[in-house]
Amino acid sequence: MFKGVVSKLASVLQNFGHRLIEQFWRLGSASRLFGYTLASSGESLRRPFLVIREIYFTGVLSLIIILVSAFFVGMVLALQGYNTLQKYGSSEAIGVLVALSLVRELGPVVTALLFAGRAGTAITAEIGLMKATEQLSAMEMMAVSPIARVVAPRFWGGVISMPLLASLFSMVGILGGYLVAVPLIGVDGGAFWSQMQASVDFREDVMNGFIKSCVFGVACTMIALFEGYDAPPTAEGVSRATTRTVVNSSLAVLGLDFVMTSFMIS
Amino acid sequence: MTDNIVEIDNLSFGYKGRLLHKGINMSFPRGKIVAIMGGSGSGKTTILRLIGGQLKPVQGEVRVGDKVVHEQGRNDLQKLRRKMGMLFQQGALFTDLSVYENVAFPMREHTNLPESMIRDLVMMKLNAVGLRGARDLMATELSGGMARRVALARAVALDPEIIMYDEPFAGLDPISMGVICNLIRNLNDALGATSLVVTHDVKEAFSFVDYVYFIADGVVAAEGTPAELRESTLPFVHQFVHGEVDGPVPFHYAAPDYRRDMLRGHDV
């Protein structure tokens, strides 16, 4: 009886240890891939058409979902904000509320979450399938580094796209908020814009939001690339990797957001 | 002394402590077509990957020319790989590129040739495999046999000294198989290259190769010209060449006693 409990406990511990070690291995492999990607970046940045192509695939093709979401998020923010602000007689501050929420938090965070779902999964699945169909091996045998030719351009495509998408998200969100607050609810347009202009600081708010979206760009794109590159070359392997991309990217974005916000506010 | 372009010397390789190859010796003379044959899972493709430097041996060495492959640094390995062309089992064409761009890919990556010259070269390579007319198709629009031929045109795009074929006949119809056999022979002779063909298709391989190595249980079980191997009395070679179901390679994967296995779970 006692022996049975001990052996069960040992196997649970063993499993836990095994999984922990595996996670550390993966973290190490991801860091190594990140290092190689940076080291190979010069080669791919010298051929800008490779990066521009990726900006199109990750950035331009994500525009619709990002812009539509931004519009609705802005409208909902204005509706909810007005509801509360009018109780305190400060409904003119609605512009500030919408702009600060978007520029500081929702712009970078929601864009990153949508990016992970739209572009991150596409990157993982594409690279995973390229590996499964031996395209990466074929490239290697042609003396072309898959990291320089495939991984690095996608990395820079994602890193450049993310802050641009986040900026557009904030802009369209503010437009959505304006449309609900001013023409629909009847808040004074002059007050809406002037209060926003007076309260949103370029360095404190806009730049901090920009920094956040750059960090999210690196994190989301690198996670998507690593999961694709590390995926077992089977249908099941690629599907699991795609799921992991969304889960890990979302958690990384939320975790990093908390850490960065705490530094930025203090 | 014969002039061998690739030599494998006492090569051992394995994963996680299990050896797949146990001291293999092979040599590939310049200008010849050599087949590496053996059952599925015998590590034939792995030998190509070891020659290409994608894997490192546990023991022994692979020499290409006078260079030991696994001792080369990154840049030297890249230089060595430029002498090689490899045809992957399913073609491994880049699915986001057209047939033309697939064949042009190695030229664009490794040369500064003007577009007009790249166009001429791509047309010549595609003409050699009979697919000049398919240049504007996307890789995803090709049949299995066509994809293999385009991949072959891409493998020889830079006129390699060594061409490696990984299961070039797998999944092809008889006509496509005949076409690929002819192409391998013709390209090898026209380019003055050396070809290594990994396959388990005895009939096709024996019709055009110069020499054959048989791998079984991690060692070279037999070698010789197709004519010699056809006459071989070695039980393994005989079973393989004549496609017999049972022999030294058993039909059944190692399993416990059939009766006992069936009765397990039935408390009798």
Chai-1 contact restraints between the chains, C-beta under 6 A:
chainA,res_idxA,chainB,res_idxB,connection_type,confidence,min_distance_angstrom,max_distance_angstrom,comment,restraint_id
A,E134,B,F88,contact,1.0,0.0,6.0,A-B,restraint_1
A,E134,B,A92,contact,1.0,0.0,6.0,A-B,restraint_2
A,Q135,B,A92,contact,1.0,0.0,6.0,A-B,restraint_3
A,Q135,B,F94,contact,1.0,0.0,6.0,A-B,restraint_4
A,A138,B,F88,contact,1.0,0.0,6.0,A-B,restraint_5
A,A138,B,A92,contact,1.0,0.0,6.0,A-B,restraint_6
A,M141,B,G52,contact,1.0,0.0,6.0,A-B,restraint_7
A,M141,B,M86,contact,1.0,0.0,6.0,A-B,restraint_8
A,M142,B,P106,contact,1.0,0.0,6.0,A-B,restraint_9
A,A143,B,Q78,contact,1.0,0.0,6.0,A-B,restraint_10
A,A143,B,R81,contact,1.0,0.0,6.0,A-B,restraint_11
A,A143,B,R82,contact,1.0,0.0,6.0,A-B,restraint_12
A,V144,B,E109,contact,1.0,0.0,6.0,A-B,restraint_13
